[in-house]
Structure formats: structure tokens, C-alpha cells
Amino acid sequence: MRAVGILLIMFSGLAMVAGAQAPPSTAKGGRVFEMRTYYANPGKLEALHARFRDHTTRIFEKHGMTNVGYWVPIDPQTGAATGNTLVYILGYPSLEARKKAWDDFGRDPEWIAARDASEKDGKLVEKVDSVFLSPTDYSKIK
């Protein structure tokens, strides 16, 4: 959880919830990013990684989502993964494009088949948190 907190601190000041006023340092015309945190059900994190590795990331791209990066929180003393958490960031041209991409993704037969196959022994994800981000005018990623 500490690594997730560090990521949130890194991105604080960038967060923009849909419909909220963007801070003055936000780049004009930049993409929108979404940081998603998945909390896997007990014993399901490796299956969640496999689903992302083998299916989800490619299907995201198919629907216009940019895979920015994927992380697991680590213990800063040992470097070992902690808990049951996956954190990732996707990029979109706009909030409207994000909505369309997720709607299309949710209806994609390939995604539905991959999800159903991966959850034959139970749901992989217990909870999802999502934060919307807008790049600042000085961000290298826009």
C-alpha cells in the first residue's frame, strides 16, 4: 500500500475528476490519463496478472486505450511485492474517448470470453479505484 501512496503523492495536483475545473498548470489540449488500482481477491493476483498479460492490454489497445504502465506495490526494504494490488495507468485522447473505449471494451466478445474463462473459479477483483489525471504544462507525458 505504501507504493500506491507514493504513486498518489506523485500524481497529486494532477488529479482531475470528470467535470471538475482543471488546475491552472494543466496543459491545454493534452490527453487524459486514468490511474486504476485493482485489489485482487485472496489468491487471485497471479491470475489477474495473467489475464492482463495474455488478453487485457492488447484488447485495451484495440479500443484506443494507451497502456502507459503497470505496477505492483513493493516493500521499500526488500523490494518484494506486497499485498494483492495492481496499479496501472491508461491514456486517452479525451474523457469522451475514454467513455467510448470502455463501453466498447465491455461489449467486446474477446474480452467477455477472456474474463469469463479467467473467472471460472471465482471473481479475480474485489475492488477498483480510479483517479483521472490531466498532464501539467511541464509534464513529459502529455
C-alpha angles and dihedrals in degrees: 000000000000091000091051088052090051091051090050091050090049090053097039111120088033097068115113121177113210109275095016122123111263116237115255092251092061115119114246116242093006125144124264121243130200124205110203125190118198121196107203122215113252111292094006104095095095091050089050090052090050092051092051093043096046103034123352102064092051093047090049089056090047088060096047099264117137115223102221098173149316127223144174121209113253136198105253091216098052105016088229120140114259129211130335101302135128120186122190141165127218127190128216134180090238143342088264091054089049092055093049092046093052093044091052092043092052091054096043109120091212091055093045091052093047092047094047093047092048092049098048088113095041142303115309099206127058099179140003127204120193131193123184117219134194119197118244120237089257097047116119089213112063 
